[in-house]
Amino acid sequence: MRVHGVARTGVLALLLAAAASGLSAAPGEKATAIFAGGCFWCEETAYEGQPGVLSVISGYTGGTVKNPTYEQVSSGTTGHAESVEVTYDPKVTSYEKLLEIYWHNVDPFQREGQFCDHGHQYRSAIFYKDEAQKKAAEASKAKLEQDPKFKGKIVTEITAASAFYPAEEYHQDFWKKSPARYYSYRAGCGRDARLKAIWGDAAGGHK
């Protein structure tokens, strides 16, 4: 059977090719990405309001304890990192764009911590969810390392995602719930000053 002069098998092949290239994204399609970059309050504000970002959830991932509490994670005994899960519309933004935002909001040189927060629970990490995200993350790191100041010095992990556990409700959108405490913490931790020192005018900002 032929459809408008094209064999049915040919139509199917065209549709599959379009889907593979992202040209036929289904209505309402969503994707998720997980990043760790120190305090999740600050990672939230890096992504909230960005074009194509639908939601940002603070949480914990990368460890072995199921349904961990903030107290457990902050003790450094769970293996988890404070992280954010970003849900986005891939027709509006891309994973590569999220990676660009990520790098400009972390110190990729700092091992086992970020800014004033020290410990494995505050490490910087990109948790890829599939092979495409893994390749994109590795490519973004390789691109940075073309600059001599980054080459061989980036300690940010690129590792497979595991279960993501949302943090307690009081942590979600903390900058809106307790702005004075949020801004005091951010300034006191030296986050923006350090980002400026690393990234210059491209440094990530905050709400």
C-alpha positions in Angstrom: 0.0 0.0 0.0 1.2 3.6 -0.8 0.3 6.8 1.0 0.4 9.9 -1.2 2.8 8.2 -3.5 5.2 7.1 -0.7 5.5 3.5 0.4 4.2 2.9 3.9 7.6 1.5 4.9 9.1 4.7 3.6 6.7 6.9 5.7 7.6 4.9 8.8 11.3 5.3 8.1 10.9 9.0 7.7 9.0 9.3 11.0 11.6 7.3 12.9 14.3 9.4 11.5 12.5 12.6 12.5 12.0 11.2 16.0 15.6 10.3 16.3 16.7 13.8 15.4 14.2 15.4 17.8 12.1 17.0 15.0 8.8 15.3 16.0 8.8 15.8 19.8 5.5 14.7 21.2 3.2 17.4 22.7 4.0 18.0 26.3 7.3 16.1 26.2 9.5 16.6 29.2 13.0 15.6 30.1 15.0 15.7 33.3 18.6 16.4 34.3 20.4 16.1 37.7 23.2 18.3 38.9 25.1 18.7 42.2 27.0 21.9 42.9 27.1 22.5 46.6 24.2 24.1 48.4 21.0 23.1 46.6 19.3 26.4 47.5 21.8 28.1 45.2 21.6 25.5 42.5 17.8 26.0 42.4 18.1 29.7 41.7 20.6 29.0 38.9 17.9 27.2 36.9 14.6 28.7 38.0 13.2 31.1 35.5 15.5 29.9 32.7 13.7 29.5 29.3 12.3 26.0 28.9 12.8 25.0 32.5 9.6 23.7 33.9 10.5 22.9 37.5 13.6 22.6 39.8 13.5 20.3 42.8 16.2 20.2 45.6 17.1 16.7 46.7 19.7 14.1 47.3 21.4 11.6 45.0 24.5 9.6 44.5 24.5 7.7 47.7 23.3 4.4 49.2 20.7 5.4 51.8 17.1 5.2 50.8 14.9 8.2 51.6 17.6 10.1 53.4 16.9 13.1 55.6 18.7 16.4 55.5 20.4 15.7 58.8 21.7 12.3 57.4 23.0 13.8 54.2 24.6 16.8 55.9 26.5 14.5 58.2 28.4 13.2 55.2 27.7 9.5 56.0 25.2 8.6 53.2 27.2 9.1 50.1 24.5 11.4 48.7 25.2 14.9 47.4 22.9 17.9 47.7 21.5 18.1 44.1 18.8 19.5 41.9 16.5 17.7 39.5 15.7 20.0 36.6 12.6 19.2 34.5 12.7 21.0 31.1 11.0 21.2 27.7 13.5 19.9 25.1 11.7 21.8 22.4 12.5 25.1 24.1 16.0 24.4 25.7 18.6 21.7 25.4 20.6 19.6 27.8 23.7 21.4 26.4 22.3 24.7 27.5 21.6 23.3 31.0 25.2 22.2 31.1 26.4 25.6 30.2 24.4 27.1 33.1 25.7 24.4 35.4 29.4 25.0 34.8 29.0 28.8 35.3 27.5 28.2 38.7 30.1 25.9 40.2 33.8 25.9 41.1 35.0 23.0 38.9 38.4 23.1 40.6 37.2 22.4 44.2 37.4 18.8 45.3 35.0 17.4 47.9 33.0 20.6 48.4 31.8 23.9 47.0 32.8 27.3 48.2 32.5 27.4 52.0 30.8 24.0 52.2 33.2 21.1 52.6 32.6 17.4 52.4 31.6 14.7 49.9 27.9 15.7 50.3 28.7 19.1 48.7 30.8 17.8 45.7 30.2 19.0 42.2 28.8 16.3 39.9 26.8 15.8 36.7 24.5 12.8 37.0 23.7 11.6 33.5 20.5 9.7 32.8 21.4 8.1 29.5 24.2 7.8 27.0 23.3 11.0 25.2 23.6 13.0 28.4 26.9 11.3 29.2 28.4 12.2 25.9 27.1 15.8 26.1 28.5 16.2 29.6 31.9 14.8 28.6 31.9 17.0 25.5 31.2 20.1 27.5 34.0 19.3 29.9 36.4 18.6 27.0 35.4 22.0 25.5 36.3 23.8 28.7 39.6 22.0 28.9 40.6 23.6 25.6 41.3 26.6 27.8 44.7 26.1 29.6 43.3 27.3 32.9 40.9 24.4 33.0 42.9 21.6 31.4 43.6 18.8 33.8 42.2 20.7 36.7 38.4 20.0 36.5 37.5 17.7 39.4 33.7 17.7 38.8 32.3 14.1 38.6 30.4 12.9 35.6 28.6 9.8 36.7 25.5 7.7 36.1 22.4 8.9 37.8 20.8 6.8 40.6 17.6 7.4 42.6 16.9 11.0 43.3 15.2 11.8 46.6 13.4 15.2 46.9 14.5 17.1 50.0 12.1 18.2 52.7 9.5 20.8 51.7 11.1 23.6 53.7 14.2 23.4 51.4 12.2 23.8 48.2 12.3 27.4 46.8 14.1 28.4 50.0 15.2 31.8 48.5 11.5 32.7 48.3 10.6 31.3 51.8 13.5 32.9 53.7 15.2 35.4 51.4 17.2 37.1 54.2 18.7 33.8 55.3 19.3 32.8 51.7 21.1 36.0 50.7 23.1 36.1 53.9 24.3 32.5 53.4 25.1 33.1 49.7 27.2 36.2 50.5 28.8 34.7 53.5 29.8 31.6 51.7 31.7 33.6 49.0 29.9 31.9 46.2 29.4 34.9 43.9 32.9 36.3 44.5 34.4 32.9 43.6 32.2 32.5 40.5 33.3 35.9 39.3 36.9 35.0 39.8 36.6 31.9 37.8 34.2 32.9 35.0 34.3 36.6 34.8 31.4 38.2 33.1 30.0 34.7 32.3 29.6 33.9 36.0 26.3 32.6 37.1 24.1 34.9 39.1 21.3 34.6 41.6 17.7 35.7 42.1 
